[in-house]
Amino acid sequence: MRNPSEIIGNLIEKQSLSFISSVDENGYPNTKAMLPPVKREGIKTFYWHTNSSSMKIKQYENNAKACIYFCDKRFFRGVMLKGKMEVLNDKNIKQELWKDEFSMYYQGGMDGGDFIILKFTAEEGRFYSNFHSENFEIK
């Protein structure tokens, strides 16, 4: 693949759904459908908002290994990124990413205690398209 950042970035930008995976206390993967990331830095760093009371928060705190996936079902293409997920409760990043429409998910608002940020940092990836898959480097 010539330019993974551009090709994969375009695929990710067009998706209305993303999938994140954590590892549970027994070592099994747990996958959850999420809204698209609220912020993305290339194909290396991604941010989501979620409820601090969510089961996956404890899983990421216990084991940061994670996987995210984006799928373009129209063209049957997808990208899997493996890396580490951090749980961020920093007020500055929460303020940066907060949008008023998030109030529907967090009754107490940004400071109500249930709003938290997930930050994923990719280490490696695999792209699938046209019945072919290939690994690629994250730069």
N, C-alpha and C positions, 0 to 999 in steps of 0.2 A: 504494500500500500504506500503510495507516494507521500501523501500528506495526511497522516492520521488525525491531527488536530482539526483540520478543516473538514474532512469527510465526516468524522465522528461528531464533531461539534455541530454540524448542520443536521445530522440525524437527531441528536439530542434536543436541539432547539425546537424541533417540530413535534415533539411528543407531549401529550397531555397527561401522561402517566409515567411513573418510574417505579422501579422495584428495588428495595433494599433488603439485604440479608444480614442477619446476625447469627451468632452461635449460642445455643442455649447451654444450661448448666450440665447437660449430659453429652455435649459435644455435637449435637445435631443442628443443622442449619434451619433457620426460621426466615421465611421471606414474606415481605409485606408490600402491598401496592401502596404507593404514595402519590401525592400531587408532584408535579415537576419540581426540581430544586428551585429555591427562591433566589439563589445566586450561584453563579458558576464562573470559575476562573480557568478558561481553556478546558482541557479534559483531565486536568490534574486535581482540582479542588471543587467540591460541591457543598452547598448548604441547604438543609431542610429545616422547617420548623415542625415541632411535634409537641405532644403532651408529656410533661415530665413524669406523669404517673404511668406512662406506657411501659409495658413489659420489656420492650427492646432497650430502654434506657439502662436498666440494670444489666442486661446482657452485654451491651457495649462497654459499660464500666468494668465488667468482669473480664471481657475478652474483646479487644478492639478490632480483631480481624473482621473484615466485612467485605461484601460484594454488592455492587449495584448493577442494574441491567436496564437498558432502554431498548425498546423494540418498535420497529416500523412495520406494522402488520400488513400495510398495503403492498410493500415491496418485499416482505419477508426477509428483513435485515435486522440485525441486532448487534449490540455491543455490551460486553461484560467487562467491568473494571473491578479488579481486586485491590484491596488496600486496607487502610485503617480508618475507623470511625471514632471521632471524639465527641463527647457530650459537652456543650458549652453553655454555661449559665452566666456568662459575662454580660453585664448591663450594656456596655458599648456596642457589642455585636448584636445584641437583642434590639437595641434602638435602631441600629443601621438597617436591620432586616424587617422590622415591624411594619405592617400595613394595617390601616384601620379595618379592612375587611376581615382580618384574622380574628376580630372580636367574636365572630360566630363560632369559632372553635375554642376560644379561651375566654370564658365569662368574666374572669377577673382582669382581663386585659393583659398588657405586656408585663405588668408587675404583680399580677394576681397569683403567681406561684406555679401555674401549670404550663406556662409557655417556656420552651427550651429549644435550643438549636443543636442540630447534628451537623458536624463538619467531616466530610469524607475526603481523604487524600489518597489518590490512586497511585499504585506502584507498578501495575502491569495491566494489560488489556488483551481482549480477544474479540475480533470482529467477524461477523458472519454475513455473507451476502452471496447470491448466485450459487448456492449449493457448495460454497467454499468458505472455510474459516481460516483465520491466521492470527497469530500472536503479534503484538506490536509493543514498542517501547513508549513509556510515558515520559515526556520531556517537560 
